[in-house]
Amino acid sequence: MGDSISRGFNACGWFADCTSRSFSTGGDSGVNSHYLRIRAVNPAINGHSYNDAKSGAKVADMPGQAATAVSQAAAYVTILIGANDACTSSESAMTTVTAFRASLDTALGTLKSGLPDAKILLVSIPDIKRLWQVGSASSSARTVWSLFGICQSMLANPASTAAADAARRDRVRQRVVDFNGQLAAACAAYGVNCKYDGGAVFSYQFALSQVSTWDYFHPNASGQAVLASISYAAGFGW
């Protein structure tokens, strides 16, 4: 479940999903997804993986994705959601923390009632301010961010050192921190079958070389690989 990151967007094609390189369900050996890692110790799951994420999804889409996961009788579900709730056309367009938690609780409630024995891994939202930090010095990144209107809540005026822009970036980052706090709290309320990654993905200091040069936003193949490694290690430890 999730958004374009779970779909492997831009990891192998021009502005297209690339589910083979998804950190969660992909079959690409170079990424070594959760699916491949689990299959290595449990070959019986071969061919039994579903990618219900949708590029562009926000947390409000999670209840629907949860219903789909229930219909598929999933035994293990990864959820990475929230980047599009913070990365919006403007700061004012960001999802509120209250609304974020409400949609998350609805989705988790659907999973708990429909898949009571399934393991649920909530992956922390990456630190999108880190993207600004590693990309703002790149003229190519700045041009692409502006041309395609990417994450303007954070990435507008990327070369600016004005106090207002610095404060805006800090507020957007704080919204991601707050979202991650809600992921942690909701998972704790869920019970023993839910695990939050403890902020492992958020804390990872990714490099610009791990980001697609087509949009300077989504993880490329190496970015998906490190995302798989970090999130899996912070998960259930199969």
Secondary structure, 3 states (H helix, E strand, C coil): CECCCCCCCCCCCCCCCCHHHCCCCCCCCCCCCHHHHHHHHCHHHCCCCCCCCCCCCCHHHHHHHHHHHHHCCCCEEEEECCHHHHCCCCHHHCCCHHHHHHHHHHHHHHHHHHCCCCEEEECCCCCHHHHHHHHCCCHHHHHHHHHCCCCHHHHCCCCCCCHHHHHHHHHHHHHHHHHHHHHHHHHHHHCCCEEECCCHHHHCCCCHHHECCCCCCCECHHHHHHHHHHHHHCCCCC
